[in-house]
Amino acid sequence: MLQVSPKMLPRLAELEKDLLLRRKRAQEGQWLGEIEGIDLTLTFLRTKQADAARLTRRVPADLGIPGPRH
């Protein structure tokens, strides 16, 4: 599974905005197959946005520096 970097959140927001505009146009044209595809893509996009946002809240674990064995 592709993990999206939190740095990409602004780009994901741009993509979502574009998809919503495309969906509106598809509704106006009554392109039912296009609407279904856009809805599916929006679902996946929003999942990736949530995953990336969750990564921004995670604190890295300190594993320490390995020392010599005795």
mmJSON file of the N, C-alpha and C atoms, coordinates in Angstrom:
{"data_MODEL":{"atom_site":{
"group_PDB":["ATOM","ATOM","ATOM","ATOM","ATOM","ATOM","ATOM","ATOM","ATOM","ATOM","ATOM","ATOM","ATOM","ATOM","ATOM","ATOM","ATOM","ATOM","ATOM","ATOM","ATOM","ATOM","ATOM","ATOM","ATOM","ATOM","ATOM","ATOM","ATOM","ATOM","ATOM","ATOM","ATOM","ATOM","ATOM","ATOM","ATOM","ATOM","ATOM","ATOM","ATOM","ATOM","ATOM","ATOM","ATOM","ATOM","ATOM","ATOM","ATOM","ATOM","ATOM","ATOM","ATOM","ATOM","ATOM","ATOM","ATOM","ATOM","ATOM","ATOM","ATOM","ATOM","ATOM","ATOM","ATOM","ATOM","ATOM","ATOM","ATOM","ATOM","ATOM","ATOM","ATOM","ATOM","ATOM","ATOM","ATOM","ATOM","ATOM","ATOM","ATOM","ATOM","ATOM","ATOM","ATOM","ATOM","ATOM","ATOM","ATOM","ATOM","ATOM","ATOM","ATOM","ATOM","ATOM","ATOM","ATOM","ATOM","ATOM","ATOM","ATOM","ATOM","ATOM","ATOM","ATOM","ATOM","ATOM","ATOM","ATOM","ATOM","ATOM","ATOM","ATOM","ATOM","ATOM","ATOM","ATOM","ATOM","ATOM","ATOM","ATOM","ATOM","ATOM","ATOM","ATOM","ATOM","ATOM","ATOM","ATOM","ATOM","ATOM","ATOM","ATOM","ATOM","ATOM","ATOM","ATOM","ATOM","ATOM","ATOM","ATOM","ATOM","ATOM","ATOM","ATOM","ATOM","ATOM","ATOM","ATOM","ATOM","ATOM","ATOM","ATOM","ATOM","ATOM","ATOM","ATOM","ATOM","ATOM","ATOM","ATOM","ATOM","ATOM","ATOM","ATOM","ATOM","ATOM","ATOM","ATOM","ATOM","ATOM","ATOM","ATOM","ATOM","ATOM","ATOM","ATOM","ATOM","ATOM","ATOM","ATOM","ATOM","ATOM","ATOM","ATOM","ATOM","ATOM","ATOM","ATOM","ATOM","ATOM","ATOM","ATOM","ATOM","ATOM","ATOM","ATOM","ATOM","ATOM","ATOM","ATOM","ATOM","ATOM","ATOM","ATOM","ATOM","ATOM","ATOM","ATOM","ATOM"],
"id":[1,2,3,4,5,6,7,8,9,10,11,12,13,14,15,16,17,18,19,20,21,22,23,24,25,26,27,28,29,30,31,32,33,34,35,36,37,38,39,40,41,42,43,44,45,46,47,48,49,50,51,52,53,54,55,56,57,58,59,60,61,62,63,64,65,66,67,68,69,70,71,72,73,74,75,76,77,78,79,80,81,82,83,84,85,86,87,88,89,90,91,92,93,94,95,96,97,98,99,100,101,102,103,104,105,106,107,108,109,110,111,112,113,114,115,116,117,118,119,120,121,122,123,124,125,126,127,128,129,130,131,132,133,134,135,136,137,138,139,140,141,142,143,144,145,146,147,148,149,150,151,152,153,154,155,156,157,158,159,160,161,162,163,164,165,166,167,168,169,170,171,172,173,174,175,176,177,178,179,180,181,182,183,184,185,186,187,188,189,190,191,192,193,194,195,196,197,198,199,200,201,202,203,204,205,206,207,208,209,210],
"type_symbol":["N","C","C","N","C","C","N","C","C","N","C","C","N","C","C","N","C","C","N","C","C","N","C","C","N","C","C","N","C","C","N","C","C","N","C","C","N","C","C","N","C","C","N","C","C","N","C","C","N","C","C","N","C","C","N","C","C","N","C","C","N","C","C","N","C","C","N","C","C","N","C","C","N","C","C","N","C","C","N","C","C","N","C","C","N","C","C","N","C","C","N","C","C","N","C","C","N","C","C","N","C","C","N","C","C","N","C","C","N","C","C","N","C","C","N","C","C","N","C","C","N","C","C","N","C","C","N","C","C","N","C","C","N","C","C","N","C","C","N","C","C","N","C","C","N","C","C","N","C","C","N","C","C","N","C","C","N","C","C","N","C","C","N","C","C","N","C","C","N","C","C","N","C","C","N","C","C","N","C","C","N","C","C","N","C","C","N","C","C","N","C","C","N","C","C","N","C","C","N","C","C","N","C","C","N","C","C","N","C","C"],
"label_atom_id":["N","CA","C","N","CA","C","N","CA","C","N","CA","C","N","CA","C","N","CA","C","N","CA","C","N","CA","C","N","CA","C","N","CA","C","N","CA","C","N","CA","C","N","CA","C","N","CA","C","N","CA","C","N","CA","C","N","CA","C","N","CA","C","N","CA","C","N","CA","C","N","CA","C","N","CA","C","N","CA","C","N","CA","C","N","CA","C","N","CA","C","N","CA","C","N","CA","C","N","CA","C","N","CA","C","N","CA","C","N","CA","C","N","CA","C","N","CA","C","N","CA","C","N","CA","C","N","CA","C","N","CA","C","N","CA","C","N","CA","C","N","CA","C","N","CA","C","N","CA","C","N","CA","C","N","CA","C","N","CA","C","N","CA","C","N","CA","C","N","CA","C","N","CA","C","N","CA","C","N","CA","C","N","CA","C","N","CA","C","N","CA","C","N","CA","C","N","CA","C","N","CA","C","N","CA","C","N","CA","C","N","CA","C","N","CA","C","N","CA","C","N","CA","C","N","CA","C","N","CA","C","N","CA","C","N","CA","C","N","CA","C","N","CA","C"],
"label_alt_id":[null,null,null,null,null,null,null,null,null,null,null,null,null,null,null,null,null,null,null,null,null,null,null,null,null,null,null,null,null,null,null,null,null,null,null,null,null,null,null,null,null,null,null,null,null,null,null,null,null,null,null,null,null,null,null,null,null,null,null,null,null,null,null,null,null,null,null,null,null,null,null,null,null,null,null,null,null,null,null,null,null,null,null,null,null,null,null,null,null,null,null,null,null,null,null,null,null,null,null,null,null,null,null,null,null,null,null,null,null,null,null,null,null,null,null,null,null,null,null,null,null,null,null,null,null,null,null,null,null,null,null,null,null,null,null,null,null,null,null,null,null,null,null,null,null,null,null,null,null,null,null,null,null,null,null,null,null,null,null,null,null,null,null,null,null,null,null,null,null,null,null,null,null,null,null,null,null,null,null,null,null,null,null,null,null,null,null,null,null,null,null,null,null,null,null,null,null,null,null,null,null,null,null,null,null,null,null,null,null,null],
"label_comp_id":["MET","MET","MET","LEU","LEU","LEU","GLN","GLN","GLN","VAL","VAL","VAL","SER","SER","SER","PRO","PRO","PRO","LYS","LYS","LYS","MET","MET","MET","LEU","LEU","LEU","PRO","PRO","PRO","ARG","ARG","ARG","LEU","LEU","LEU","ALA","ALA","ALA","GLU","GLU","GLU","LEU","LEU","LEU","GLU","GLU","GLU","LYS","LYS","LYS","ASP","ASP","ASP","LEU","LEU","LEU","LEU","LEU","LEU","LEU","LEU","LEU","ARG","ARG","ARG","ARG","ARG","ARG","LYS","LYS","LYS","ARG","ARG","ARG","ALA","ALA","ALA","GLN","GLN","GLN","GLU","GLU","GLU","GLY","GLY","GLY","GLN","GLN","GLN","TRP","TRP","TRP","LEU","LEU","LEU","GLY","GLY","GLY","GLU","GLU","GLU","ILE","ILE","ILE","GLU","GLU","GLU","GLY","GLY","GLY","ILE","ILE","ILE","ASP","ASP","ASP","LEU","LEU","LEU","THR","THR","THR","LEU","LEU","LEU","THR","THR","THR","PHE","PHE","PHE","LEU","LEU","LEU","ARG","ARG","ARG","THR","THR","THR","LYS","LYS","LYS","GLN","GLN","GLN","ALA","ALA","ALA","ASP","ASP","ASP","ALA","ALA","ALA","ALA","ALA","ALA","ARG","ARG","ARG","LEU","LEU","LEU","THR","THR","THR","ARG","ARG","ARG","ARG","ARG","ARG","VAL","VAL","VAL","PRO","PRO","PRO","ALA","ALA","ALA","ASP","ASP","ASP","LEU","LEU","LEU","GLY","GLY","GLY","ILE","ILE","ILE","PRO","PRO","PRO","GLY","GLY","GLY","PRO","PRO","PRO","ARG","ARG","ARG","HIS","HIS","HIS"],
"label_asym_id":["A","A","A","A","A","A","A","A","A","A","A","A","A","A","A","A","A","A","A","A","A","A","A","A","A","A","A","A","A","A","A","A","A","A","A","A","A","A","A","A","A","A","A","A","A","A","A","A","A","A","A","A","A","A","A","A","A","A","A","A","A","A","A","A","A","A","A","A","A","A","A","A","A","A","A","A","A","A","A","A","A","A","A","A","A","A","A","A","A","A","A","A","A","A","A","A","A","A","A","A","A","A","A","A","A","A","A","A","A","A","A","A","A","A","A","A","A","A","A","A","A","A","A","A","A","A","A","A","A","A","A","A","A","A","A","A","A","A","A","A","A","A","A","A","A","A","A","A","A","A","A","A","A","A","A","A","A","A","A","A","A","A","A","A","A","A","A","A","A","A","A","A","A","A","A","A","A","A","A","A","A","A","A","A","A","A","A","A","A","A","A","A","A","A","A","A","A","A","A","A","A","A","A","A","A","A","A","A","A","A"],
"label_entity_id":["1","1","1","1","1","1","1","1","1","1","1","1","1","1","1","1","1","1","1","1","1","1","1","1","1","1","1","1","1","1","1","1","1","1","1","1","1","1","1","1","1","1","1","1","1","1","1","1","1","1","1","1","1","1","1","1","1","1","1","1","1","1","1","1","1","1","1","1","1","1","1","1","1","1","1","1","1","1","1","1","1","1","1","1","1","1","1","1","1","1","1","1","1","1","1","1","1","1","1","1","1","1","1","1","1","1","1","1","1","1","1","1","1","1","1","1","1","1","1","1","1","1","1","1","1","1","1","1","1","1","1","1","1","1","1","1","1","1","1","1","1","1","1","1","1","1","1","1","1","1","1","1","1","1","1","1","1","1","1","1","1","1","1","1","1","1","1","1","1","1","1","1","1","1","1","1","1","1","1","1","1","1","1","1","1","1","1","1","1","1","1","1","1","1","1","1","1","1","1","1","1","1","1","1","1","1","1","1","1","1"],
"label_seq_id":[1,1,1,2,2,2,3,3,3,4,4,4,5,5,5,6,6,6,7,7,7,8,8,8,9,9,9,10,10,10,11,11,11,12,12,12,13,13,13,14,14,14,15,15,15,16,16,16,17,17,17,18,18,18,19,19,19,20,20,20,21,21,21,22,22,22,23,23,23,24,24,24,25,25,25,26,26,26,27,27,27,28,28,28,29,29,29,30,30,30,31,31,31,32,32,32,33,33,33,34,34,34,35,35,35,36,36,36,37,37,37,38,38,38,39,39,39,40,40,40,41,41,41,42,42,42,43,43,43,44,44,44,45,45,45,46,46,46,47,47,47,48,48,48,49,49,49,50,50,50,51,51,51,52,52,52,53,53,53,54,54,54,55,55,55,56,56,56,57,57,57,58,58,58,59,59,59,60,60,60,61,61,61,62,62,62,63,63,63,64,64,64,65,65,65,66,66,66,67,67,67,68,68,68,69,69,69,70,70,70],
"pdbx_PDB_ins_code":[null,null,null,null,null,null,null,null,null,null,null,null,null,null,null,null,null,null,null,null,null,null,null,null,null,null,null,null,null,null,null,null,null,null,null,null,null,null,null,null,null,null,null,null,null,null,null,null,null,null,null,null,null,null,null,null,null,null,null,null,null,null,null,null,null,null,null,null,null,null,null,null,null,null,null,null,null,null,null,null,null,null,null,null,null,null,null,null,null,null,null,null,null,null,null,null,null,null,null,null,null,null,null,null,null,null,null,null,null,null,null,null,null,null,null,null,null,null,null,null,null,null,null,null,null,null,null,null,null,null,null,null,null,null,null,null,null,null,null,null,null,null,null,null,null,null,null,null,null,null,null,null,null,null,null,null,null,null,null,null,null,null,null,null,null,null,null,null,null,null,null,null,null,null,null,null,null,null,null,null,null,null,null,null,null,null,null,null,null,null,null,null,null,null,null,null,null,null,null,null,null,null,null,null,null,null,null,null,null,null],
"Cartn_x":[0.841,0.0,0.888,0.526,1.265,1.011,2.096,1.962,2.29,1.364,1.524,2.224,3.201,3.915,3.002,3.092,2.291,2.583,3.741,4.076,3.155,2.491,1.629,0.182,-0.126,-1.506,-2.043,-1.263,-1.797,-2.125,-1.297,-1.551,-2.799,-2.986,-4.192,-5.435,-5.343,-6.477,-6.785,-5.751,-5.957,-6.659,-6.21,-6.818,-8.289,-8.574,-9.959,-10.829,-10.328,-11.078,-11.37,-10.357,-10.533,-11.562,-11.491,-12.444,-13.871,-14.042,-15.381,-15.93,-15.068,-15.507,-15.87,-15.053,-15.344,-16.647,-16.898,-18.127,-19.341,-19.231,-20.329,-20.633,-19.573,-19.766,-20.399,-19.971,-20.536,-22.014,-22.378,-23.79,-24.616,-24.068,-24.782,-24.986,-23.994,-24.094,-24.763,-25.146,-25.773,-24.921,-23.619,-22.676,-22.552,-23.468,-23.569,-22.317,-21.732,-20.517,-19.358,-19.269,-18.215,-18.388,-19.616,-19.901,-19.477,-19.808,-19.447,-17.931,-17.217,-15.761,-15.146,-15.673,-15.161,-15.44,-16.632,-16.962,-15.998,-15.681,-14.744,-13.355,-12.918,-11.62,-11.593,-12.685,-12.761,-12.671,-13.28,-13.205,-11.76,-11.047,-9.644,-8.782,-9.033,-8.263,-8.443,-9.661,-9.932,-9.32,-9.257,-8.587,-7.1,-6.493,-5.068,-4.821,-5.743,-5.6,-5.635,-6.543,-6.65,-5.397,-4.875,-3.648,-2.472,-2.337,-1.233,-1.369,-2.585,-2.81,-2.47,-2.783,-2.476,-0.965,-0.223,1.238,1.85,1.193,1.729,1.615,0.718,0.516,1.352,1.978,2.777,4.137,4.551,5.866,6.801,7.979,8.905,9.357,9.506,9.958,11.466,11.934,13.367,13.843,14.615,15.106,16.457,17.023,18.303,19.463,20.651,21.86,22.386,22.628,23.133,24.521,24.738,26.042,26.736,27.943,28.692,28.074,28.179,27.672,28.703,28.232,29.133,29.066],
"Cartn_y":[-1.174,0.0,1.24,2.206,3.453,4.307,4.78,5.664,7.083,7.996,9.364,10.186,10.973,11.847,12.978,13.366,14.497,15.794,15.884,17.07,17.202,16.125,16.108,16.517,16.84,17.208,18.383,19.445,20.528,20.045,19.175,18.649,17.774,16.985,16.157,17.034,18.166,19.092,19.67,19.975,20.463,19.406,18.171,17.085,16.904,17.01,16.862,17.982,19.199,20.328,20.099,19.646,19.376,18.273,17.221,16.119,16.572,17.441,17.933,18.776,19.562,20.335,19.41,18.372,17.399,16.659,16.352,15.656,16.533,17.825,18.753,18.799,18.864,18.892,17.587,16.474,15.182,15.097,15.673,15.677,16.509,17.658,18.515,17.8,17.018,16.275,14.925,14.566,13.281,12.104,12.206,11.137,10.218,9.286,8.458,7.623,7.058,6.267,7.114,8.329,9.257,9.647,9.89,10.249,9.118,7.897,6.737,6.616,6.8,6.724,7.825,9.025,10.151,9.916,9.418,9.136,8.108,7.092,6.077,6.683,7.493,8.148,9.086,9.819,10.706,9.918,8.759,7.919,7.525,7.062,6.677,7.881,9.011,10.222,10.674,10.652,11.086,10.129,8.853,7.888,8.211,8.53,8.89,10.188,11.14,12.383,12.103,11.265,10.929,10.206,9.292,8.574,9.531,10.452,11.414,12.349,12.779,13.653,12.919,11.638,10.847,10.74,10.66,10.58,11.855,12.992,14.246,14.288,13.502,13.488,12.423,11.537,10.472,10.996,10.601,10.972,9.797,10.059,8.956,8.301,7.004,6.262,6.369,6.614,6.68,5.268,4.692,3.335,3.313,4.474,4.553,4.2,4.395,4.075,2.742,1.804,0.505,0.66,-0.105,-0.107,-1.435,-1.514,-2.764,-3.853,-5.089,-6.223,-6.627,-7.062,-7.533,-9.02],
"Cartn_z":[0.0,0.0,0.0,-0.788,-0.893,0.335,0.966,2.113,1.652,1.866,1.407,2.48,2.055,2.971,3.424,4.697,5.175,4.406,3.785,2.986,1.772,1.399,0.223,0.524,1.779,2.127,1.301,1.058,0.213,-1.208,-1.765,-3.114,-3.125,-2.071,-1.986,-1.902,-1.212,-1.128,-2.516,-3.294,-4.666,-5.518,-5.388,-6.149,-5.773,-4.479,-4.031,-4.615,-4.593,-5.149,-6.637,-7.365,-8.795,-9.029,-8.232,-8.39,-8.101,-7.114,-6.807,-7.956,-8.599,-9.768,-10.929,-11.127,-12.19,-11.909,-10.639,-10.263,-10.55,-10.227,-10.494,-11.994,-12.798,-14.257,-14.751,-14.167,-14.557,-14.184,-13.039,-12.644,-13.615,-14.012,-14.957,-16.297,-16.701,-17.958,-17.811,-16.589,-16.278,-16.743,-16.467,-16.814,-15.6,-15.487,-14.283,-14.033,-15.071,-14.899,-14.409,-14.911,-14.491,-13.026,-12.626,-11.233,-10.305,-10.686,-9.861,-9.723,-10.816,-10.777,-9.932,-10.052,-9.259,-7.777,-7.456,-6.052,-5.459,-6.22,-5.757,-5.539,-6.477,-6.356,-5.15,-4.927,-3.761,-2.452,-2.419,-1.218,-0.928,-1.956,-1.772,-1.408,-2.048,-1.779,-0.334,0.134,1.515,2.535,2.19,3.059,3.151,2.018,1.998,2.765,2.649,3.402,4.906,5.333,6.755,7.235,6.419,6.783,6.911,5.962,5.989,7.184,7.472,8.627,9.927,9.989,11.179,11.382,10.282,10.381,10.952,10.75,11.288,12.803,13.365,14.815,15.521,14.761,15.373,15.791,16.968,17.471,17.214,16.636,16.386,17.697,17.655,18.837,18.955,20.176,20.435,20.752,19.85,20.033,20.737,20.96,21.66,20.74,21.268,20.515,21.031,20.149,20.596,21.236,22.267,22.933,22.75,23.191,23.078,23.96,23.47,24.254,25.295,26.432,27.507,27.633],
"occupancy":[1.0,1.0,1.0,1.0,1.0,1.0,1.0,1.0,1.0,1.0,1.0,1.0,1.0,1.0,1.0,1.0,1.0,1.0,1.0,1.0,1.0,1.0,1.0,1.0,1.0,1.0,1.0,1.0,1.0,1.0,1.0,1.0,1.0,1.0,1.0,1.0,1.0,1.0,1.0,1.0,1.0,1.0,1.0,1.0,1.0,1.0,1.0,1.0,1.0,1.0,1.0,1.0,1.0,1.0,1.0,1.0,1.0,1.0,1.0,1.0,1.0,1.0,1.0,1.0,1.0,1.0,1.0,1.0,1.0,1.0,1.0,1.0,1.0,1.0,1.0,1.0,1.0,1.0,1.0,1.0,1.0,1.0,1.0,1.0,1.0,1.0,1.0,1.0,1.0,1.0,1.0,1.0,1.0,1.0,1.0,1.0,1.0,1.0,1.0,1.0,1.0,1.0,1.0,1.0,1.0,1.0,1.0,1.0,1.0,1.0,1.0,1.0,1.0,1.0,1.0,1.0,1.0,1.0,1.0,1.0,1.0,1.0,1.0,1.0,1.0,1.0,1.0,1.0,1.0,1.0,1.0,1.0,1.0,1.0,1.0,1.0,1.0,1.0,1.0,1.0,1.0,1.0,1.0,1.0,1.0,1.0,1.0,1.0,1.0,1.0,1.0,1.0,1.0,1.0,1.0,1.0,1.0,1.0,1.0,1.0,1.0,1.0,1.0,1.0,1.0,1.0,1.0,1.0,1.0,1.0,1.0,1.0,1.0,1.0,1.0,1.0,1.0,1.0,1.0,1.0,1.0,1.0,1.0,1.0,1.0,1.0,1.0,1.0,1.0,1.0,1.0,1.0,1.0,1.0,1.0,1.0,1.0,1.0,1.0,1.0,1.0,1.0,1.0,1.0,1.0,1.0,1.0,1.0,1.0,1.0],
"B_iso_or_equiv":[0.0,0.0,0.0,0.0,0.0,0.0,0.0,0.0,0.0,0.0,0.0,0.0,0.0,0.0,0.0,0.0,0.0,0.0,0.0,0.0,0.0,0.0,0.0,0.0,0.0,0.0,0.0,0.0,0.0,0.0,0.0,0.0,0.0,0.0,0.0,0.0,0.0,0.0,0.0,0.0,0.0,0.0,0.0,0.0,0.0,0.0,0.0,0.0,0.0,0.0,0.0,0.0,0.0,0.0,0.0,0.0,0.0,0.0,0.0,0.0,0.0,0.0,0.0,0.0,0.0,0.0,0.0,0.0,0.0,0.0,0.0,0.0,0.0,0.0,0.0,0.0,0.0,0.0,0.0,0.0,0.0,0.0,0.0,0.0,0.0,0.0,0.0,0.0,0.0,0.0,0.0,0.0,0.0,0.0,0.0,0.0,0.0,0.0,0.0,0.0,0.0,0.0,0.0,0.0,0.0,0.0,0.0,0.0,0.0,0.0,0.0,0.0,0.0,0.0,0.0,0.0,0.0,0.0,0.0,0.0,0.0,0.0,0.0,0.0,0.0,0.0,0.0,0.0,0.0,0.0,0.0,0.0,0.0,0.0,0.0,0.0,0.0,0.0,0.0,0.0,0.0,0.0,0.0,0.0,0.0,0.0,0.0,0.0,0.0,0.0,0.0,0.0,0.0,0.0,0.0,0.0,0.0,0.0,0.0,0.0,0.0,0.0,0.0,0.0,0.0,0.0,0.0,0.0,0.0,0.0,0.0,0.0,0.0,0.0,0.0,0.0,0.0,0.0,0.0,0.0,0.0,0.0,0.0,0.0,0.0,0.0,0.0,0.0,0.0,0.0,0.0,0.0,0.0,0.0,0.0,0.0,0.0,0.0,0.0,0.0,0.0,0.0,0.0,0.0,0.0,0.0,0.0,0.0,0.0,0.0],
"pdbx_formal_charge":[null,null,null,null,null,null,null,null,null,null,null,null,null,null,null,null,null,null,null,null,null,null,null,null,null,null,null,null,null,null,null,null,null,null,null,null,null,null,null,null,null,null,null,null,null,null,null,null,null,null,null,null,null,null,null,null,null,null,null,null,null,null,null,null,null,null,null,null,null,null,null,null,null,null,null,null,null,null,null,null,null,null,null,null,null,null,null,null,null,null,null,null,null,null,null,null,null,null,null,null,null,null,null,null,null,null,null,null,null,null,null,null,null,null,null,null,null,null,null,null,null,null,null,null,null,null,null,null,null,null,null,null,null,null,null,null,null,null,null,null,null,null,null,null,null,null,null,null,null,null,null,null,null,null,null,null,null,null,null,null,null,null,null,null,null,null,null,null,null,null,null,null,null,null,null,null,null,null,null,null,null,null,null,null,null,null,null,null,null,null,null,null,null,null,null,null,null,null,null,null,null,null,null,null,null,null,null,null,null,null],
"auth_seq_id":[1,1,1,2,2,2,3,3,3,4,4,4,5,5,5,6,6,6,7,7,7,8,8,8,9,9,9,10,10,10,11,11,11,12,12,12,13,13,13,14,14,14,15,15,15,16,16,16,17,17,17,18,18,18,19,19,19,20,20,20,21,21,21,22,22,22,23,23,23,24,24,24,25,25,25,26,26,26,27,27,27,28,28,28,29,29,29,30,30,30,31,31,31,32,32,32,33,33,33,34,34,34,35,35,35,36,36,36,37,37,37,38,38,38,39,39,39,40,40,40,41,41,41,42,42,42,43,43,43,44,44,44,45,45,45,46,46,46,47,47,47,48,48,48,49,49,49,50,50,50,51,51,51,52,52,52,53,53,53,54,54,54,55,55,55,56,56,56,57,57,57,58,58,58,59,59,59,60,60,60,61,61,61,62,62,62,63,63,63,64,64,64,65,65,65,66,66,66,67,67,67,68,68,68,69,69,69,70,70,70],
"auth_comp_id":["MET","MET","MET","LEU","LEU","LEU","GLN","GLN","GLN","VAL","VAL","VAL","SER","SER","SER","PRO","PRO","PRO","LYS","LYS","LYS","MET","MET","MET","LEU","LEU","LEU","PRO","PRO","PRO","ARG","ARG","ARG","LEU","LEU","LEU","ALA","ALA","ALA","GLU","GLU","GLU","LEU","LEU","LEU","GLU","GLU","GLU","LYS","LYS","LYS","ASP","ASP","ASP","LEU","LEU","LEU","LEU","LEU","LEU","LEU","LEU","LEU","ARG","ARG","ARG","ARG","ARG","ARG","LYS","LYS","LYS","ARG","ARG","ARG","ALA","ALA","ALA","GLN","GLN","GLN","GLU","GLU","GLU","GLY","GLY","GLY","GLN","GLN","GLN","TRP","TRP","TRP","LEU","LEU","LEU","GLY","GLY","GLY","GLU","GLU","GLU","ILE","ILE","ILE","GLU","GLU","GLU","GLY","GLY","GLY","ILE","ILE","ILE","ASP","ASP","ASP","LEU","LEU","LEU","THR","THR","THR","LEU","LEU","LEU","THR","THR","THR","PHE","PHE","PHE","LEU","LEU","LEU","ARG","ARG","ARG","THR","THR","THR","LYS","LYS","LYS","GLN","GLN","GLN","ALA","ALA","ALA","ASP","ASP","ASP","ALA","ALA","ALA","ALA","ALA","ALA","ARG","ARG","ARG","LEU","LEU","LEU","THR","THR","THR","ARG","ARG","ARG","ARG","ARG","ARG","VAL","VAL","VAL","PRO","PRO","PRO","ALA","ALA","ALA","ASP","ASP","ASP","LEU","LEU","LEU","GLY","GLY","GLY","ILE","ILE","ILE","PRO","PRO","PRO","GLY","GLY","GLY","PRO","PRO","PRO","ARG","ARG","ARG","HIS","HIS","HIS"],
"auth_asym_id":["A","A","A","A","A","A","A","A","A","A","A","A","A","A","A","A","A","A","A","A","A","A","A","A","A","A","A","A","A","A","A","A","A","A","A","A","A","A","A","A","A","A","A","A","A","A","A","A","A","A","A","A","A","A","A","A","A","A","A","A","A","A","A","A","A","A","A","A","A","A","A","A","A","A","A","A","A","A","A","A","A","A","A","A","A","A","A","A","A","A","A","A","A","A","A","A","A","A","A","A","A","A","A","A","A","A","A","A","A","A","A","A","A","A","A","A","A","A","A","A","A","A","A","A","A","A","A","A","A","A","A","A","A","A","A","A","A","A","A","A","A","A","A","A","A","A","A","A","A","A","A","A","A","A","A","A","A","A","A","A","A","A","A","A","A","A","A","A","A","A","A","A","A","A","A","A","A","A","A","A","A","A","A","A","A","A","A","A","A","A","A","A","A","A","A","A","A","A","A","A","A","A","A","A","A","A","A","A","A","A"],
"auth_atom_id":["N","CA","C","N","CA","C","N","CA","C","N","CA","C","N","CA","C","N","CA","C","N","CA","C","N","CA","C","N","CA","C","N","CA","C","N","CA","C","N","CA","C","N","CA","C","N","CA","C","N","CA","C","N","CA","C","N","CA","C","N","CA","C","N","CA","C","N","CA","C","N","CA","C","N","CA","C","N","CA","C","N","CA","C","N","CA","C","N","CA","C","N","CA","C","N","CA","C","N","CA","C","N","CA","C","N","CA","C","N","CA","C","N","CA","C","N","CA","C","N","CA","C","N","CA","C","N","CA","C","N","CA","C","N","CA","C","N","CA","C","N","CA","C","N","CA","C","N","CA","C","N","CA","C","N","CA","C","N","CA","C","N","CA","C","N","CA","C","N","CA","C","N","CA","C","N","CA","C","N","CA","C","N","CA","C","N","CA","C","N","CA","C","N","CA","C","N","CA","C","N","CA","C","N","CA","C","N","CA","C","N","CA","C","N","CA","C","N","CA","C","N","CA","C","N","CA","C","N","CA","C","N","CA","C","N","CA","C","N","CA","C","N","CA","C"],
"pdbx_PDB_model_num":[1,1,1,1,1,1,1,1,1,1,1,1,1,1,1,1,1,1,1,1,1,1,1,1,1,1,1,1,1,1,1,1,1,1,1,1,1,1,1,1,1,1,1,1,1,1,1,1,1,1,1,1,1,1,1,1,1,1,1,1,1,1,1,1,1,1,1,1,1,1,1,1,1,1,1,1,1,1,1,1,1,1,1,1,1,1,1,1,1,1,1,1,1,1,1,1,1,1,1,1,1,1,1,1,1,1,1,1,1,1,1,1,1,1,1,1,1,1,1,1,1,1,1,1,1,1,1,1,1,1,1,1,1,1,1,1,1,1,1,1,1,1,1,1,1,1,1,1,1,1,1,1,1,1,1,1,1,1,1,1,1,1,1,1,1,1,1,1,1,1,1,1,1,1,1,1,1,1,1,1,1,1,1,1,1,1,1,1,1,1,1,1,1,1,1,1,1,1,1,1,1,1,1,1,1,1,1,1,1,1]
}}}
